[in-house]
Amino acid sequence: METERHSPRYSAIEAWSPGDILEAMIEGQFAAVAAVRAARPAIEEAALAIEPRLRDGGRLAYAGAGTSGRLAVQDGAELMPTFSWPQERLLLLIAGGREALVQSVEGAEDESEEAIRLVRRCAIEPRDVLIAVAASGTTPFTLACLREAKQCGALTIAIANNRDTPLLAAAEYPIWLDSGPEPIAGSTRMKAATAQRIALNLLSSLVMIRLGRVYRGLMVDLKAVNKKLTRRSEKILLELSGRSREEVHDALHRADGNVKIALLLLEGCDLDEAARILDRSGGQLRTARALIETRGSPKKPG
């Protein structure tokens, strides 16, 4: 496997100057980015396959072990504050459980039976999507999660850094990241992990954009649940509506912190009407605003 191969390029790395060591490792990070770029078509195909499942109410599950598992969990956890992805529609399956998020849990990655039990306990179903991540593409826990989820009818996505591995072969949408051998042989927390992190970020962000959780490059699905997010919500509404700070503050209060609803209130809708139009548009603000124009509501600047 390429991720385990000892590259002659780095065979004397410990004898190099600190600057040369850093330069080699930085070079590796660029290689990781190049690997993701090469995988762009596969990432796009996976995102377009995920979209209808989640639009139909499905859940998004991430599975992995070790570094790959922690990266997968991190990507999933960040969907909640960034896009207000519902917690009840997010499953984070990591070998060794919560303890493995902060330290290595020896032997957890080999627990295939535990992976199967975990997937069954979560009651994975056909509307759901599972993204499995493993640098080697052979991790027993991750592979068992993917195979069991697939058996349950869920859509399966795999991200791995070695070609033709069991994980990629088992997934409906395989994403191969050709990051190559590591500066420290087998240390996949380096290039492989960078490539995984970028690929996960791109994949989930594209899905959320497609689901209407971004409008004009802004996080319009966030909820103002603390002071920082309230300020961000008000700034978004000021930019999109062209209305005064007082009007924006009032609309956000009436909408219970929901930015999309608040914007439609500023467009002249009442609460019930705003909710209906947003539902009719599938959560897409661009479509919702077009519907308001069509029905002749007064259109405010923005």
C-alpha positions as CSV (number, residue, x, y, z in Angstrom):
1,M,0.0,0.0,0.0
2,E,1.3,3.4,-1.0
3,T,0.5,4.9,2.5
4,E,2.8,2.3,4.1
5,R,5.6,2.4,1.6
6,H,9.0,3.7,2.6
7,S,9.9,6.3,0.1
8,P,13.6,6.7,-0.8
9,R,12.9,10.4,-1.0
10,Y,12.7,10.6,2.8
11,S,15.1,7.9,3.7
12,A,17.6,10.2,5.5
13,I,15.1,12.8,6.7
14,E,16.3,12.8,10.3
15,A,19.8,13.9,9.0
16,W,18.4,16.9,7.2
17,S,18.4,20.5,8.4
18,P,15.2,21.6,10.2
19,G,14.4,23.9,7.3
20,D,14.7,21.0,4.7
21,I,12.6,18.7,6.9
22,L,9.9,21.4,7.0
23,E,10.2,22.0,3.3
24,A,9.7,18.3,2.5
25,M,6.6,18.1,4.8
26,I,5.1,21.3,3.2
27,E,5.7,19.7,-0.2
28,G,3.8,16.7,1.0
29,Q,0.8,19.0,1.9
30,F,0.7,20.3,-1.6
31,A,0.7,16.7,-2.8
32,A,-2.3,16.1,-0.6
33,V,-4.2,19.0,-2.2
34,A,-3.3,17.7,-5.7
35,A,-4.7,14.3,-4.7
36,V,-8.0,15.9,-3.8
37,R,-8.1,17.9,-7.0
38,A,-7.7,14.7,-9.0
39,A,-10.6,13.2,-7.1
40,R,-12.9,16.1,-7.8
41,P,-15.2,14.2,-10.2
42,A,-15.7,11.4,-7.7
43,I,-16.4,14.0,-4.9
44,E,-19.0,15.7,-7.1
45,E,-20.7,12.4,-8.0
46,A,-20.9,11.4,-4.4
47,A,-22.4,14.8,-3.4
48,L,-25.1,14.6,-6.1
49,A,-26.0,11.1,-4.9
50,I,-26.2,12.2,-1.2
51,E,-28.4,15.2,-1.9
52,P,-31.7,13.5,-2.7
53,R,-31.4,11.1,0.3
54,L,-30.9,13.9,2.7
55,R,-33.6,16.0,1.0
56,D,-35.9,13.1,1.7
57,G,-35.3,13.2,5.4
58,G,-32.4,10.8,5.6
59,R,-29.6,10.9,8.1
60,L,-25.9,11.5,7.5
61,A,-23.5,9.0,9.2
62,Y,-19.7,9.2,9.4
63,A,-17.6,6.1,10.2
64,G,-13.9,5.7,10.9
65,A,-11.2,4.7,13.3
66,G,-8.1,6.5,14.6
67,T,-7.1,9.7,12.8
68,S,-9.5,9.0,10.0
69,G,-12.3,8.6,12.5
70,R,-11.5,11.8,14.3
71,L,-11.4,13.7,11.0
72,A,-14.8,12.2,10.0
73,V,-16.4,13.1,13.4
74,Q,-15.0,16.6,13.2
75,D,-16.5,17.2,9.8
76,G,-19.9,15.9,10.9
77,A,-19.9,17.9,14.1
78,E,-19.1,21.1,12.3
79,L,-22.3,20.8,10.2
80,M,-24.5,21.7,13.1
81,P,-23.1,25.2,14.0
82,T,-22.3,26.1,10.3
83,F,-25.4,24.9,8.6
84,S,-27.8,24.1,11.5
85,W,-27.8,20.4,10.4
86,P,-30.2,18.7,12.9
87,Q,-28.4,16.7,15.5
88,E,-30.9,13.9,15.3
89,R,-30.0,13.5,11.7
90,L,-26.3,13.1,12.3
91,L,-24.6,9.8,13.3
92,L,-20.9,9.7,14.3
93,L,-19.5,6.2,14.4
94,I,-15.9,6.0,15.6
95,A,-14.1,2.9,16.7
96,G,-13.6,3.1,20.5
97,G,-16.4,5.6,21.0
98,R,-16.0,9.1,22.5
99,E,-12.8,8.1,24.3
100,A,-11.1,7.6,20.9
101,L,-11.7,11.3,20.1
102,V,-8.9,12.3,22.5
103,Q,-6.6,9.3,22.7
104,S,-5.8,6.0,21.0
105,V,-8.0,3.1,21.9
106,E,-5.9,0.0,21.2
107,G,-7.6,-2.7,19.2
108,A,-10.8,-0.7,18.5
109,E,-10.2,-0.5,14.8
110,D,-10.2,-4.3,14.6
111,E,-13.7,-4.6,16.2
112,S,-15.8,-5.6,13.2
113,E,-18.6,-7.1,15.4
114,E,-18.9,-3.9,17.4
115,A,-19.2,-2.0,14.1
116,I,-22.1,-4.2,13.0
117,R,-23.8,-3.8,16.4
118,L,-23.4,-0.1,16.2
119,V,-24.9,0.3,12.8
120,R,-27.8,-2.0,13.8
121,R,-28.3,0.0,17.0
122,C,-28.6,3.2,15.0
123,A,-31.3,1.5,12.8
124,I,-29.6,2.6,9.5
125,E,-32.2,2.7,6.7
126,P,-32.4,3.3,2.9
127,R,-32.8,7.0,3.2
128,D,-29.6,7.3,5.2
129,V,-26.0,8.0,3.9
130,L,-22.8,6.6,5.4
131,I,-19.4,8.1,4.7
132,A,-16.6,5.8,5.6
133,V,-13.0,7.0,5.9
134,A,-9.8,5.0,6.2
135,A,-6.4,5.9,4.8
136,S,-5.5,2.2,4.3
137,G,-8.9,1.3,3.0
138,T,-8.8,-2.0,4.9
139,T,-9.6,-1.0,8.5
140,P,-12.0,-3.8,9.8
141,F,-14.2,-1.5,11.9
142,T,-14.8,1.0,9.1
143,L,-15.2,-1.7,6.5
144,A,-17.8,-3.5,8.6
145,C,-19.7,-0.2,9.2
146,L,-19.9,0.4,5.5
147,R,-20.9,-3.1,4.5
148,E,-23.6,-3.3,7.2
149,A,-25.0,0.1,6.2
150,K,-25.0,-1.0,2.6
151,Q,-26.9,-4.2,3.6
152,C,-29.5,-2.0,5.2
153,G,-30.0,-0.1,2.0
154,A,-28.1,3.1,2.9
155,L,-26.1,5.0,0.3
156,T,-22.4,4.3,0.9
157,I,-19.4,6.6,0.3
158,A,-15.8,5.6,0.9
159,I,-12.7,7.8,1.2
160,A,-9.3,6.0,1.2
161,N,-5.8,6.8,0.2
162,N,-4.9,3.5,-1.4
163,R,-6.1,2.3,-4.8
164,D,-8.3,-0.8,-5.2
165,T,-8.8,-1.4,-1.5
166,P,-11.8,-3.3,0.0
167,L,-13.4,-0.1,1.3
168,L,-13.4,1.5,-2.1
169,A,-14.6,-1.7,-3.7
170,A,-17.5,-2.1,-1.3
171,A,-18.8,1.5,-1.6
172,E,-21.3,2.7,-4.2
173,Y,-19.3,5.9,-4.5
174,P,-15.6,5.4,-3.9
175,I,-13.2,8.4,-3.5
176,W,-9.6,7.6,-4.0
177,L,-7.1,10.1,-2.7
178,D,-3.7,9.4,-4.2
179,S,-1.6,11.1,-1.6
180,G,1.3,8.6,-1.9
181,P,3.9,7.6,0.7
182,E,4.4,9.7,3.8
183,P,7.6,11.6,4.8
184,I,7.4,9.4,7.9
185,A,6.5,6.0,6.5
186,G,3.0,4.9,7.5
187,S,2.2,8.1,9.4
188,T,-1.1,8.8,7.7
189,R,-1.8,11.7,10.1
190,M,0.3,13.7,7.6
191,K,-0.4,13.8,3.8
192,A,-3.3,11.2,3.9
193,A,-5.0,13.0,6.7
194,T,-4.8,16.4,5.0
195,A,-6.3,15.0,1.8
196,Q,-9.1,13.3,3.8
197,R,-9.8,16.6,5.7
198,I,-10.1,18.6,2.5
199,A,-12.2,15.9,0.7
200,L,-14.6,15.7,3.6
201,N,-14.9,19.5,3.8
202,L,-15.6,19.8,0.1
203,L,-18.1,16.9,0.0
204,S,-20.2,18.1,3.0
205,S,-20.1,21.7,2.0
206,L,-21.2,21.0,-1.5
207,V,-24.1,18.9,-0.2
208,M,-25.2,21.7,2.2
209,I,-25.0,24.3,-0.6
210,R,-27.1,22.0,-2.8
211,L,-29.6,21.7,0.0
212,G,-30.1,25.5,0.2
213,R,-28.2,26.1,3.4
214,V,-26.1,28.7,1.7
215,Y,-27.3,31.8,-0.1
216,R,-25.1,34.4,-1.8
217,G,-22.1,32.8,0.0
218,L,-23.7,33.3,3.4
219,M,-24.6,30.9,6.2
220,V,-28.4,31.6,6.0
221,D,-29.4,28.4,7.9
222,L,-27.6,29.3,11.1
223,K,-29.8,30.0,14.2
224,A,-29.0,32.9,16.5
225,V,-28.6,31.0,19.7
226,N,-25.8,33.1,21.3
227,K,-24.5,36.6,21.0
228,K,-21.9,35.8,18.4
229,L,-24.4,34.1,16.1
230,T,-27.0,36.8,16.7
231,R,-24.5,39.4,15.5
232,R,-23.6,37.3,12.5
233,S,-27.3,36.7,11.7
234,E,-28.0,40.5,11.9
235,K,-25.1,41.2,9.6
236,I,-26.3,38.7,7.1
237,L,-29.8,40.2,7.1
238,L,-28.5,43.7,6.8
239,E,-26.6,42.7,3.7
240,L,-29.4,40.8,2.1
241,S,-32.3,43.1,2.9
242,G,-30.9,46.6,2.9
243,R,-33.2,47.4,5.9
244,S,-32.3,49.2,9.1
245,R,-30.6,47.5,12.0
246,E,-33.8,48.0,14.1
247,E,-36.0,46.3,11.4
248,V,-33.5,43.5,11.1
249,H,-33.4,43.0,14.9
250,D,-37.2,42.9,15.1
251,A,-37.6,40.5,12.2
252,L,-35.0,38.1,13.7
253,H,-36.8,38.2,17.1
254,R,-40.2,37.5,15.4
255,A,-38.6,34.6,13.5
256,D,-37.1,33.1,16.7
257,G,-33.6,33.5,15.3
258,N,-34.3,31.8,11.9
259,V,-32.4,33.9,9.3
260,K,-34.4,32.6,6.3
261,I,-37.8,33.3,7.9
262,A,-36.6,36.7,9.1
263,L,-35.5,37.7,5.6
264,L,-38.9,36.7,4.2
265,L,-40.6,38.8,7.0
266,L,-38.5,41.7,5.8
267,E,-39.8,41.0,2.3
268,G,-43.3,41.6,3.5
269,C,-44.5,38.1,4.5
270,D,-46.2,37.2,7.8
271,L,-44.9,34.3,9.8
272,D,-47.2,31.7,8.4
273,E,-46.8,32.8,4.9
274,A,-43.0,32.9,5.2
275,A,-43.0,29.3,6.5
276,R,-45.2,28.1,3.7
277,I,-43.1,29.8,1.0
278,L,-39.9,28.4,2.4
279,D,-41.4,24.9,2.6
280,R,-42.7,25.2,-1.0
281,S,-39.2,26.3,-2.2
282,G,-37.5,23.4,-0.5
283,G,-35.6,25.7,1.8
284,Q,-34.0,27.5,-1.2
285,L,-34.0,31.3,-0.5
286,R,-33.4,32.2,-4.1
287,T,-36.5,30.3,-5.1
288,A,-38.5,31.7,-2.1
289,R,-37.7,35.3,-3.1
290,A,-38.7,34.6,-6.7
291,L,-42.0,33.2,-5.4
292,I,-42.6,36.4,-3.5
293,E,-41.9,38.5,-6.6
294,T,-44.3,36.3,-8.6
295,R,-47.2,36.7,-6.2
296,G,-46.6,40.5,-6.2
297,S,-45.5,41.1,-2.6
298,P,-43.6,44.4,-2.2
299,K,-39.9,43.6,-2.8
300,K,-37.5,45.5,-0.6
301,P,-34.0,46.4,-1.8
302,G,-31.4,43.6,-1.6
